[in-house]
């Protein structure tokens, strides 16, 4: 938990964004779970499932959630945590913890919207492919989820000839080579190679090439590449189809596209781990610096900036302290409120939007803007937009609704007429 006093100078760039652009005070993480599940949501409006060659199946026993307390404790789960269990079959009331959640949903007139006999991922397992498209090993001690067939926004965009890319920091070798960690790791790797080969410490590093650079990239990438923030890298179809996999890129390609004015119509941009602001390996100031640099680069290209909307958020935020109203949309969420800022010539400047939104709102915005269908019959982008009377808690609670981000924009009247048609 962190406390930031913007009146005393904390988070100055976030403050400037909030004052000068459009922000939401009712935007939520889509899943009441970890970073991985909440990165999967804006790519699919759904969750990853455990499967065997595409057929839903039962995970290893140690990877199934059991929120019943351990004997002699009140707040330690029997089976929980990154390596202790992350899948749940929410269609079976006999599974630990499931009946209590289903009773809340049924009382509210909501369905779990999940398939019978299917185990869904709640937490932070790694996607099943590496950046080269190689499949990872699976098993009880491998905390990686299987290749997925869940429909993605990338597949939908491609099928309707809308250009897109998912840019993840650290995915490309050029991202790694230009990172500040690279020379530090390189010196350690070089020392290790020299020791292993019984070479004098003064041996020039150039004599160790190209092995030295190859091993340094391999050892640096895990420090900066947000693998769980690259959810299309879990799709068997995306990774297995060269034309689709070509849309998975790194930040080097993103910045080149910004400078050259060649960005696709839809871009998702994920910072390097060290710039993400995530507790444990980054800080909010690093995320601020990343965002400021990105916004400045886009604004420096007038032709690009004139027709761009930069939608800023986080994957999740902990949020155990938050008092905002949370909808029980289905078995897995919503989760607590998180930041949402829109920076765009079309943003409602200085506006604080109160419309209920979550990560699937990104999908709804894209689908509305390009006239696309929803991703599947189960995905959250099927939920209706809130009505005016939904501002009252009882109105929203009776139907389940999330916005499509349009309320944060002030589009020209000609565009509004086009959207209405």
C-alpha positions as CSV (number, residue, x, y, z in Angstrom):
1,X,0.0,0.0,0.0
2,X,1.3,3.5,-0.8
3,X,0.1,7.0,0.0
4,X,0.7,9.8,-2.4
5,X,0.1,13.5,-1.5
6,X,-0.1,15.3,-4.8
7,X,-0.5,18.7,-2.9
8,X,3.0,18.1,-1.5
9,X,4.6,17.3,-4.8
10,X,4.1,13.5,-5.1
11,X,3.4,12.0,-8.5
12,X,3.6,15.3,-10.4
13,X,3.1,13.9,-13.8
14,X,0.0,11.9,-12.8
15,X,-1.3,15.1,-11.2
16,X,-0.8,17.1,-14.4
17,X,-2.6,14.3,-16.4
18,X,-5.5,14.4,-14.0
19,X,-5.8,18.2,-14.2
20,X,-5.4,18.6,-17.9
21,X,-7.1,15.6,-19.5
22,X,-10.0,13.3,-18.8
23,X,-10.0,10.9,-15.9
24,X,-12.3,8.2,-14.6
25,X,-13.1,7.7,-10.9
26,X,-15.1,4.5,-11.6
27,X,-12.7,2.4,-13.7
28,X,-12.0,-1.1,-12.3
29,X,-9.7,-3.9,-12.8
30,X,-11.7,-6.6,-14.5
31,X,-10.6,-9.6,-12.4
32,X,-10.5,-9.8,-8.6
33,X,-7.1,-11.4,-9.0
34,X,-3.5,-10.8,-10.1
35,X,-1.6,-9.0,-12.8
36,X,-1.6,-11.9,-15.3
37,X,-5.4,-12.3,-15.2
38,X,-5.9,-8.6,-15.5
39,X,-3.6,-8.4,-18.6
40,X,-5.5,-11.2,-20.2
41,X,-8.8,-9.3,-19.8
42,X,-8.2,-6.3,-22.2
43,X,-7.0,-8.8,-24.8
44,X,-10.0,-11.1,-24.5
45,X,-12.6,-9.9,-22.0
46,X,-12.2,-13.4,-20.6
47,X,-9.8,-15.6,-18.6
48,X,-7.3,-18.3,-19.6
49,X,-8.4,-21.9,-19.1
50,X,-6.6,-25.1,-18.3
51,X,-6.8,-27.5,-21.2
52,X,-5.1,-30.5,-22.8
53,X,-4.6,-29.8,-26.6
54,X,-7.5,-27.5,-26.6
55,X,-9.9,-29.7,-24.6
56,X,-10.8,-28.3,-21.1
57,X,-9.3,-30.6,-18.5
58,X,-8.4,-30.8,-14.8
59,X,-5.1,-29.1,-13.7
60,X,-2.6,-30.8,-11.4
61,X,-4.0,-30.9,-7.9
62,X,-1.4,-28.5,-6.5
63,X,-2.5,-25.8,-9.0
64,X,-6.2,-25.8,-8.0
65,X,-7.3,-23.1,-5.6
66,X,-8.6,-24.1,-2.1
67,X,-9.5,-21.0,-0.1
68,X,-10.4,-22.9,3.0
69,X,-8.1,-21.9,5.9
70,X,-5.2,-24.1,6.8
71,X,-5.7,-26.0,10.0
72,X,-4.9,-23.8,13.0
73,X,-5.0,-20.5,11.0
74,X,-7.7,-18.0,10.0
75,X,-6.1,-16.3,7.0
76,X,-3.8,-18.8,5.3
77,X,-5.4,-20.7,2.4
78,X,-5.0,-24.4,2.1
79,X,-3.8,-24.0,-1.5
80,X,-3.1,-20.5,-2.8
81,X,-0.4,-18.4,-4.3
82,X,1.8,-18.2,-7.4
83,X,3.1,-21.8,-7.0
84,X,0.4,-23.1,-4.8
85,X,-2.7,-23.0,-6.8
86,X,-4.4,-20.7,-9.3
87,X,-7.2,-22.5,-11.1
88,X,-10.8,-22.8,-10.1
89,X,-13.8,-24.6,-11.5
90,X,-16.5,-22.0,-10.8
91,X,-19.3,-24.1,-12.2
92,X,-19.0,-26.8,-9.4
93,X,-20.4,-25.7,-6.0
94,X,-18.6,-28.6,-4.4
95,X,-15.2,-27.0,-5.1
96,X,-13.8,-25.1,-2.1
97,X,-15.0,-21.5,-1.9
98,X,-17.2,-21.7,-5.0
99,X,-20.6,-22.1,-3.4
100,X,-20.3,-18.9,-1.4
101,X,-19.6,-16.8,-4.5
102,X,-22.3,-18.5,-6.5
103,X,-24.8,-17.7,-3.8
104,X,-24.0,-14.0,-4.0
105,X,-24.3,-14.0,-7.8
106,X,-27.6,-15.9,-7.7
107,X,-29.0,-13.5,-5.2
108,X,-28.2,-10.6,-7.5
109,X,-29.7,-12.5,-10.5
110,X,-26.3,-12.9,-12.1
111,X,-24.8,-16.0,-13.8
112,X,-21.2,-17.0,-13.5
113,X,-20.9,-16.9,-17.3
114,X,-18.4,-19.8,-17.3
115,X,-18.4,-23.2,-19.0
116,X,-19.2,-26.4,-16.9
117,X,-16.2,-28.4,-16.0
118,X,-13.7,-25.7,-17.0
119,X,-10.9,-24.5,-14.8
120,X,-10.0,-20.8,-15.1
121,X,-6.8,-19.0,-14.2
122,X,-6.9,-16.5,-11.4
123,X,-3.3,-15.4,-11.0
124,X,0.1,-14.9,-12.6
125,X,1.2,-18.0,-14.5
126,X,3.4,-17.4,-17.6
127,X,2.0,-17.6,-21.1
128,X,2.9,-20.8,-22.9
129,X,5.2,-19.5,-25.5
130,X,8.5,-17.6,-25.4
131,X,9.3,-14.5,-27.6
132,X,10.6,-16.9,-30.4
133,X,7.3,-18.8,-30.4
134,X,8.7,-21.9,-28.7
135,X,6.2,-23.8,-26.5
136,X,7.1,-24.0,-22.8
137,X,7.0,-27.2,-20.8
138,X,3.9,-27.8,-18.8
139,X,3.3,-29.8,-15.6
140,X,2.7,-29.7,-11.9
141,X,5.9,-27.9,-11.2
142,X,5.7,-25.6,-14.3
143,X,3.7,-22.5,-13.5
144,X,2.8,-21.8,-17.1
145,X,-0.7,-22.1,-18.5
146,X,-1.4,-24.1,-21.7
147,X,-1.9,-22.6,-25.2
148,X,-5.2,-20.9,-25.4
149,X,-8.1,-20.8,-27.9
150,X,-9.9,-17.9,-26.2
151,X,-10.8,-15.4,-28.9
152,X,-8.5,-12.2,-28.8
153,X,-9.0,-8.7,-29.9
154,X,-6.0,-9.1,-32.2
155,X,-7.7,-11.9,-34.1
156,X,-10.9,-9.8,-34.4
157,X,-9.0,-6.8,-35.7
158,X,-7.1,-8.8,-38.3
159,X,-10.3,-10.5,-39.5
160,X,-11.8,-7.1,-40.1
161,X,-8.7,-5.6,-41.8
162,X,-8.0,-3.2,-38.9
163,X,-4.3,-2.9,-38.3
164,X,-3.0,-3.5,-34.8
165,X,0.2,-4.3,-32.7
166,X,0.8,-5.3,-29.1
167,X,4.1,-3.7,-28.1
168,X,5.7,-5.2,-25.0
169,X,8.9,-3.8,-23.5
170,X,11.8,-6.3,-23.6
171,X,10.2,-8.5,-26.3
172,X,12.7,-7.5,-29.0
173,X,16.5,-8.0,-28.7
174,X,16.9,-4.2,-29.4
175,X,14.9,-3.4,-26.3
176,X,17.3,-5.5,-24.2
177,X,20.4,-4.2,-25.8
178,X,19.5,-0.6,-25.1
179,X,18.4,-1.2,-21.5
180,X,20.5,0.0,-18.6
181,X,20.6,-3.5,-17.1
182,X,22.4,-4.9,-20.2
183,X,26.0,-3.7,-19.4
184,X,25.6,-4.7,-15.8
185,X,24.5,-8.2,-16.7
186,X,27.1,-8.4,-19.5
187,X,30.0,-7.8,-17.1
188,X,28.7,-10.6,-14.8
189,X,28.2,-13.0,-17.7
190,X,31.7,-12.2,-19.1
191,X,33.2,-12.9,-15.7
192,X,31.4,-16.2,-15.5
193,X,32.5,-17.3,-19.0
194,X,36.1,-16.5,-18.2
195,X,36.0,-18.4,-15.0
196,X,34.4,-21.4,-16.6
197,X,37.0,-21.4,-19.4
198,X,39.9,-20.7,-17.1
199,X,40.7,-17.5,-19.0
200,X,42.6,-14.6,-17.4
201,X,40.2,-11.9,-16.0
202,X,41.9,-9.3,-18.3
203,X,40.8,-11.3,-21.4
204,X,38.9,-8.7,-23.7
205,X,35.2,-9.2,-23.8
206,X,35.3,-9.0,-27.5
207,X,37.1,-12.3,-27.5
208,X,34.0,-13.9,-26.1
209,X,31.6,-12.8,-28.8
210,X,29.0,-13.7,-30.1
211,X,28.4,-16.0,-27.2
212,X,28.7,-13.2,-24.6
213,X,26.0,-11.1,-26.2
214,X,23.7,-14.0,-26.8
215,X,23.9,-15.1,-23.1
216,X,23.6,-11.5,-21.9
217,X,20.4,-11.0,-23.8
218,X,19.1,-14.3,-22.5
219,X,19.9,-13.3,-18.9
220,X,18.7,-9.7,-19.1
221,X,15.4,-10.3,-20.8
222,X,13.6,-11.9,-17.7
223,X,14.5,-8.7,-15.8
224,X,12.7,-6.4,-18.2
225,X,10.3,-8.4,-20.3
226,X,6.8,-8.4,-18.9
227,X,5.8,-11.9,-20.1
228,X,2.5,-12.0,-18.4
229,X,1.7,-8.6,-20.0
230,X,1.9,-10.2,-23.4
231,X,-1.3,-12.2,-23.5
232,X,-1.5,-12.7,-27.2
233,X,1.6,-14.8,-26.7
234,X,-0.7,-17.3,-25.1
235,X,-2.9,-17.8,-28.2
236,X,-2.1,-20.9,-30.2
237,X,-3.7,-19.3,-33.2
238,X,-1.8,-16.0,-32.9
239,X,1.6,-17.6,-32.2
240,X,1.0,-20.3,-34.8
241,X,0.0,-17.9,-37.6
242,X,2.9,-15.9,-38.9
243,X,0.7,-13.0,-40.1
244,X,-0.8,-12.7,-36.6
245,X,2.4,-13.3,-34.7
246,X,4.0,-10.4,-36.6
247,X,1.8,-8.1,-34.6
248,X,3.7,-8.9,-31.4
249,X,6.5,-6.4,-31.1
250,X,8.8,-4.6,-28.7
251,X,9.1,-0.9,-27.7
252,X,11.9,-0.3,-30.2
253,X,9.4,-1.0,-33.0
254,X,6.8,1.2,-31.2
255,X,9.0,4.3,-31.0
256,X,10.1,3.8,-34.6
257,X,6.5,3.7,-35.7
258,X,5.7,6.9,-33.7
259,X,8.6,8.7,-35.2
260,X,7.7,7.6,-38.7
261,X,4.0,8.1,-38.4
262,X,3.4,4.4,-39.1
263,X,1.5,3.3,-36.0
264,X,-1.3,0.8,-36.6
265,X,-4.9,1.9,-36.0
266,X,-4.8,0.1,-32.6
267,X,-1.8,-0.2,-30.4
268,X,-1.4,-1.7,-27.0
269,X,1.8,-0.6,-25.2
270,X,3.3,-2.4,-22.2
271,X,6.4,-0.9,-20.4
272,X,9.4,-2.9,-19.4
273,X,9.1,-4.4,-15.9
274,X,11.5,-1.8,-14.5
275,X,9.3,1.0,-15.9
276,X,5.9,-0.4,-15.0
277,X,5.5,1.1,-11.5
278,X,4.8,-2.4,-10.2
279,X,5.7,-2.9,-6.5
280,X,8.8,-5.0,-5.9
281,X,10.7,-4.2,-9.0
282,X,9.7,-0.7,-10.1
283,X,8.3,2.6,-8.7
284,X,5.6,5.0,-9.7
285,X,8.1,7.6,-10.8
286,X,9.5,5.1,-13.4
287,X,6.0,4.6,-14.8
288,X,5.4,8.4,-14.8
289,X,8.7,8.9,-16.8
290,X,7.6,6.2,-19.3
291,X,4.2,7.8,-19.8
292,X,5.6,11.3,-20.1
293,X,8.1,10.2,-22.7
294,X,5.4,8.3,-24.7
295,X,2.9,11.2,-24.6
296,X,5.6,13.7,-25.6
297,X,6.7,11.5,-28.5
298,X,3.2,11.2,-29.9
299,X,2.5,14.9,-29.5
300,X,5.7,15.7,-31.3
301,X,4.2,14.2,-34.4
302,X,1.3,16.6,-35.2
303,X,-0.2,14.4,-37.9
304,X,-0.3,11.4,-35.5
305,X,-1.4,13.4,-32.5
306,X,-4.4,14.9,-34.4
307,X,-6.2,11.6,-34.6
308,X,-4.9,9.7,-31.5
309,X,-6.4,8.7,-28.2
310,X,-3.9,7.6,-25.5
311,X,-5.7,5.5,-22.9
312,X,-3.7,5.1,-19.7
313,X,-4.3,2.6,-17.0
314,X,-2.7,-0.1,-14.8
315,X,-3.3,-3.9,-14.9
316,X,-4.5,-3.9,-11.2
317,X,-3.8,-2.1,-8.1
318,X,-4.3,-4.2,-5.0
319,X,-7.1,-2.0,-3.8
320,X,-8.0,-3.8,-0.6
321,X,-8.4,-0.3,1.0
322,X,-10.7,1.0,-1.7
323,X,-14.3,2.0,-0.8
324,X,-15.7,2.4,-4.3
325,X,-18.8,0.5,-5.4
326,X,-17.8,-2.8,-7.1
327,X,-20.3,-4.7,-9.3
328,X,-20.6,-8.5,-9.0
329,X,-20.6,-9.0,-12.8
330,X,-19.7,-12.6,-12.8
331,X,-17.6,-15.2,-10.7
332,X,-14.3,-13.3,-11.2
333,X,-15.1,-9.7,-10.8
334,X,-15.1,-6.8,-11.0
335,X,-12.2,-5.8,-8.9
336,X,-11.4,-2.6,-7.1
337,X,-11.0,0.8,-8.8
338,X,-7.8,1.7,-10.6
339,X,-6.5,4.8,-12.5
340,X,-7.8,5.7,-15.9
341,X,-6.7,8.7,-17.9
342,X,-7.4,9.6,-21.6
343,X,-5.0,12.0,-23.3
344,X,-6.3,13.0,-26.7
345,X,-7.3,16.1,-28.8
346,X,-10.8,14.6,-28.3
347,X,-10.6,14.1,-24.5
348,X,-13.0,16.1,-22.3
349,X,-10.4,18.3,-20.8
350,X,-10.4,18.6,-17.0
351,X,-13.3,16.1,-16.9
352,X,-13.8,13.5,-14.1
353,X,-16.0,10.8,-15.5
354,X,-18.2,8.7,-13.1
355,X,-19.4,6.1,-15.6
356,X,-18.7,2.5,-14.4
357,X,-16.0,0.9,-16.6
358,X,-13.5,-1.9,-16.4
359,X,-10.8,-3.5,-18.7
360,X,-13.5,-4.8,-21.1
361,X,-14.4,-1.1,-21.7
362,X,-11.2,-0.9,-23.8
363,X,-12.6,-3.7,-26.0
364,X,-16.0,-2.0,-26.2
365,X,-14.4,1.3,-27.3
366,X,-12.4,-0.5,-30.0
367,X,-15.4,-2.4,-31.2
368,X,-17.6,0.7,-31.3
369,X,-15.0,2.8,-33.1
370,X,-14.4,0.2,-35.8
371,X,-17.9,-1.4,-35.9
372,X,-16.7,-4.8,-34.7
373,X,-18.7,-7.6,-33.1
374,X,-18.0,-8.8,-29.6
375,X,-15.3,-11.4,-29.1
376,X,-17.4,-14.3,-27.9
377,X,-20.8,-15.0,-26.4
378,X,-19.1,-15.1,-22.9
379,X,-16.7,-12.2,-23.0
380,X,-17.4,-9.1,-20.9
381,X,-17.7,-6.8,-24.0
382,X,-21.3,-8.2,-24.3
383,X,-22.4,-6.2,-21.2
384,X,-24.6,-3.2,-22.0
385,X,-23.6,0.4,-21.4
386,X,-24.8,2.0,-18.2
387,X,-28.0,4.1,-18.4
388,X,-28.3,7.5,-16.7
389,X,-30.3,6.0,-13.9
390,X,-27.5,3.5,-13.3
391,X,-25.7,6.3,-11.4
392,X,-27.9,5.1,-8.6
393,X,-26.5,2.0,-7.0
394,X,-29.8,0.1,-7.3
395,X,-30.0,0.8,-11.0
396,X,-26.6,-0.5,-11.8
397,X,-26.9,-3.5,-9.5
398,X,-30.0,-4.7,-11.2
399,X,-28.5,-5.2,-14.6
400,X,-24.7,-5.3,-14.7
401,X,-23.3,-2.7,-17.1
402,X,-19.9,-1.2,-18.1
403,X,-19.2,1.8,-20.2
404,X,-17.3,2.0,-23.5
405,X,-15.0,4.9,-22.6
406,X,-16.9,7.3,-25.0
407,X,-18.1,9.4,-22.0
408,X,-14.5,10.5,-21.5
409,X,-14.4,12.0,-25.0
410,X,-15.9,15.0,-26.8
411,X,-16.0,13.9,-30.4
412,X,-16.9,16.3,-33.2
413,X,-20.6,16.4,-34.1
414,X,-20.0,14.9,-37.5
415,X,-18.3,11.9,-35.8
416,X,-21.2,11.5,-33.3
417,X,-23.6,11.4,-36.3
418,X,-21.5,8.7,-37.9
419,X,-21.5,6.6,-34.7
420,X,-25.2,7.0,-34.4
421,X,-25.8,5.5,-37.8
